[in-house]
Amino acid sequence: MANKRVLFFDSGMGGLSVMAETKKLNPSLECCYLFDNACFPYGNKSESFLISRVSVLLAAACTSLQPDLIVIACNTVSTVALPTVRHQIPLPVVGVVPAIKPAAALSKRRIIGLLATPGTVRRAYTDDLIAAYASDLKVLRLGTVGLVELAEKKLQGLELRQQEVEAELQPWLSLPAAERPDVVVLGCTHFPLIKAQLAKAFGSGVRLIDSGAAVARRVQSLLFPEAENGRSAGLSVHSEHKVQAVQNAFIAEAEVLFPACWLYCTRLDDSIARRAHELAGLNISGIGLLPGVEDLPVPSP
């Protein structure tokens, strides 16, 4: 039986964090990763641009790469273009949305923070998530394109200074300690790539959460329902330990047993591919231009 192929999509390389989590839980996956570096970043683009651009790119990618499932590994796109993509493409499409619900459950101070792109923090979809799961909490929102660019900078092997990260976080870091969030939602898939720097900036009393593991479980439930059913059946503690030991050994050999990941871009640049294995723990075979992308129209931002 052929391995299931999943296409991960983002404007830049932030979605590698989601792909790594998904591959870890589902090691037999054949992964392709498409990033729209020709139009990066997405966080400051209009909704009409995002819907038009993403729809065209993913349609072309489906024709060329023939995936079984698509993961839109971008919060900005997921909060605005997901319904359109699902309507146009006859495949399962998994989106990434801010982890507001688990953050609300974890917060002891009853103050949570949403750290995302400017587009994500102001979307109506985000308003709905907060109203549904955190209406009784104080929710601070901080939209930043700068952190996205810093994450890409790290991926390119350039020096990333802690002061640069903390400068982007000043609206929160300048608050009195009692008014700061104790749980921060990483509402952009780029941010787990600089999680160490963010954790250092916020300090040990702040928990950082993202949606990577939840996406991995959703992909598993759609492509491997038998595994999902077994996981949710309620194994004994002893059995769970045995299964985990086997799974760990299996994952350790996964990159030998199964196909590696291929990266596709919209403007040819191999500099990031050389760093992807080191930073995301992924076995990257190579990078190429998405077939036919040069003939696709680019909408006005």
C-alpha positions in Angstrom: 0.0 0.0 0.0 1.4 3.4 -0.9 2.2 5.8 1.8 -0.3 8.6 2.4 0.9 12.0 1.1 0.2 15.2 2.9 0.8 18.7 1.5 1.7 21.3 4.1 1.3 25.0 3.1 2.5 28.3 4.6 3.7 31.6 3.4 7.2 30.9 4.8 8.8 28.2 6.8 6.8 28.4 10.0 4.7 25.5 9.0 7.7 23.3 9.3 6.9 23.2 13.1 3.5 21.7 12.3 4.9 19.3 9.8 7.5 18.1 12.3 4.7 17.4 14.9 2.6 15.6 12.4 5.5 13.5 11.1 6.4 12.6 14.6 2.9 11.2 15.3 2.5 9.7 11.8 5.9 8.6 10.7 4.8 6.8 7.6 3.5 10.0 6.0 5.1 11.2 2.7 5.3 14.9 3.3 5.5 17.8 0.8 5.8 21.4 1.9 4.8 24.4 -0.2 5.8 27.9 0.9 4.8 31.1 -0.9 8.1 32.9 -0.5 7.3 35.1 -3.5 4.5 36.8 -1.5 5.9 36.4 2.1 4.7 37.5 4.6 1.0 36.9 4.6 0.3 38.7 8.0 0.0 42.1 6.3 -2.0 41.0 3.3 -5.7 41.7 2.6 -8.3 39.0 3.0 -9.1 39.2 -0.7 -5.5 38.6 -1.6 -5.2 35.6 0.7 -8.3 33.9 -0.6 -7.4 34.4 -4.2 -3.7 33.6 -3.9 -4.1 30.5 -1.7 -6.9 29.0 -3.8 -4.9 29.3 -7.0 -1.7 27.9 -5.4 -3.3 25.0 -3.7 -5.2 24.0 -6.8 -2.0 24.0 -8.8 -0.2 22.0 -6.0 -2.9 19.4 -6.0 -2.5 18.9 -9.7 1.2 18.5 -9.5 1.7 16.7 -6.2 -1.5 14.7 -5.8 -1.8 14.8 -2.0 -4.3 12.8 0.0 -4.8 15.6 2.5 -3.8 19.3 2.9 -2.7 21.0 6.0 -2.9 24.8 5.9 -0.1 25.4 8.4 -0.7 29.1 8.7 -3.0 30.7 11.2 -3.5 33.8 9.0 -4.7 31.8 6.1 -6.8 29.4 8.2 -8.8 32.2 9.8 -9.8 33.7 6.5 -9.5 31.3 3.5 -10.2 27.9 4.9 -13.9 27.7 3.9 -13.1 28.7 0.4 -10.3 26.2 0.0 -12.5 23.4 1.4 -15.3 24.3 -1.0 -13.0 24.3 -4.0 -10.7 21.4 -3.3 -12.2 17.9 -3.0 -9.8 16.7 -0.3 -9.7 16.8 3.5 -8.2 20.2 4.5 -7.0 20.7 8.0 -6.4 24.3 9.3 -4.5 25.8 12.1 -6.3 28.1 14.5 -5.1 29.8 17.7 -5.2 27.5 20.8 -7.5 29.7 22.8 -9.6 26.9 24.4 -6.6 25.1 26.0 -5.0 28.3 27.0 -8.1 29.4 28.9 -8.2 26.1 30.7 -4.6 26.4 31.8 -4.5 30.0 32.9 -4.5 30.5 36.7 -4.2 34.3 36.6 -7.2 34.4 34.2 -5.1 36.4 31.7 -4.0 34.9 28.5 -2.1 36.4 25.6 -2.5 35.8 21.8 0.7 36.3 20.0 0.1 36.3 16.3 0.2 38.2 13.0 -1.8 41.5 12.8 -4.2 39.8 10.5 -4.9 36.9 12.9 -5.4 39.0 16.0 -8.1 41.2 14.3 -10.0 38.5 12.4 -13.7 37.9 13.3 -12.8 34.2 13.5 -10.5 35.0 16.4 -13.2 37.1 18.1 -15.5 34.1 17.9 -12.9 31.8 19.4 -12.4 34.1 22.3 -16.1 34.6 22.8 -16.7 30.9 22.8 -13.8 29.7 25.1 -12.4 32.7 26.9 -15.2 35.2 27.5 -14.6 35.2 31.3 -10.8 35.9 30.9 -8.8 38.9 30.0 -7.3 38.3 26.6 -4.3 40.4 25.4 -3.6 40.5 21.7 -0.3 41.3 20.2 0.0 41.4 16.4 3.6 41.3 15.0 5.1 40.7 11.6 8.5 41.3 13.1 8.6 38.0 15.0 7.7 36.2 11.8 10.7 37.8 10.0 13.0 36.9 12.9 11.9 33.3 12.7 12.7 33.3 9.0 16.0 35.0 9.8 16.9 32.1 12.1 16.0 29.6 9.5 18.4 31.3 7.1 21.2 30.8 9.5 21.5 34.5 10.4 22.2 35.7 13.9 19.1 36.1 16.0 19.7 38.4 19.0 17.5 38.1 22.1 17.1 41.8 22.2 15.4 41.7 18.8 12.8 39.3 20.1 12.2 41.2 23.3 11.7 44.5 21.4 8.7 42.9 19.6 7.3 41.9 22.9 7.6 45.2 24.7 3.9 46.0 24.8 3.5 43.0 27.2 7.0 43.0 28.8 6.5 46.6 29.9 3.3 45.7 31.9 3.4 45.2 35.6 3.9 41.5 36.4 0.4 41.0 37.8 -1.1 42.3 34.5 0.9 40.0 32.2 -0.5 36.8 30.8 0.5 33.5 32.4 -0.3 31.5 29.2 0.6 32.7 25.8 -0.9 31.3 22.6 1.6 31.1 19.8 -0.9 32.0 17.1 1.6 31.8 14.2 3.3 28.6 13.1 6.6 30.5 12.8 6.7 31.1 16.5 7.5 27.6 17.8 10.7 27.9 15.7 11.9 30.6 18.1 10.2 29.2 21.2 13.4 29.2 23.2 13.9 32.9 22.7 10.2 33.6 23.5 10.4 31.5 26.7 13.5 33.4 27.8 11.8 36.7 27.2 8.6 35.8 29.1 10.3 34.0 32.0 9.6 30.7 33.7 6.1 31.6 35.0 4.6 31.8 31.5 3.4 28.8 29.5 3.6 28.8 25.7 1.2 26.7 23.7 0.6 26.1 20.0 -1.6 24.0 17.8 1.0 21.6 16.3 0.1 18.5 18.3 -3.6 19.1 17.8 -3.1 19.2 14.0 -1.0 16.0 14.1 -3.9 14.2 15.9 -6.4 15.5 13.4 -4.4 14.3 10.5 -4.1 10.9 12.1 -7.8 10.7 12.7 -8.5 11.4 9.0 -5.9 9.3 7.4 -5.3 6.5 10.0 -8.6 6.2 11.9 -7.6 2.8 13.2 -4.6 4.4 15.1 -6.9 7.2 16.4 -9.4 4.6 17.7 -6.7 2.6 19.4 -5.3 5.7 21.1 -8.7 6.8 22.4 -9.8 3.3 23.5 -8.4 3.8 27.0 -5.2 1.7 27.3 -3.9 0.8 30.7 -0.9 2.7 32.0 1.3 -0.3 31.6 0.1 -0.8 28.0 0.6 2.9 27.2 4.2 2.7 28.4 4.8 -0.3 26.2 3.2 1.3 23.2 5.2 4.5 23.7 8.4 2.6 23.8 7.6 0.9 20.6 6.5 4.2 19.0 9.7 5.9 20.1 11.8 3.2 18.5 9.7 3.3 15.4 10.0 7.1 15.1 13.8 6.9 15.5 13.9 4.7 12.4 11.2 6.5 10.4 13.4 8.6 8.2 15.2 5.5 7.1 12.1 3.4 6.5 9.9 6.1 4.9 10.2 8.8 2.3 11.8 12.1 3.2 10.2 15.5 2.8 10.4 17.7 -0.2 10.1 21.4 -0.2 8.4 23.5 -2.9 8.6 27.2 -3.2 7.1 30.0 -5.4 10.5 31.7 -5.9 13.5 29.5 -6.2 15.8 29.8 -3.1 17.6 26.8 -1.6 19.1 28.6 1.4 16.3 27.5 3.8 16.4 23.9 2.8 19.9 23.6 4.0 18.7 24.6 7.5 15.4 22.8 7.7 16.8 19.5 8.9 18.7 21.2 11.7 16.0 23.5 13.0 12.9 21.3 12.5 14.3 17.8 12.9 13.1 16.9 9.4 14.9 14.9 6.7 14.7 17.2 3.8 15.5 15.7 0.4 15.6 18.9 -1.6 13.8 22.0 -2.8 12.2 22.9 -6.1 9.9 25.4 -7.8 6.2 24.4 -7.7 5.5 23.3 -11.3 3.6 26.0 -13.3 3.8 28.6 -10.5 5.5 31.2 -12.8 2.3 31.3 -14.9 -0.1 31.9 -12.0 -1.5 35.4 -11.5 -0.5 37.3 -8.4 -3.4 39.4 -7.0 -3.0 42.9 -5.6 -2.0 42.8 -1.9 
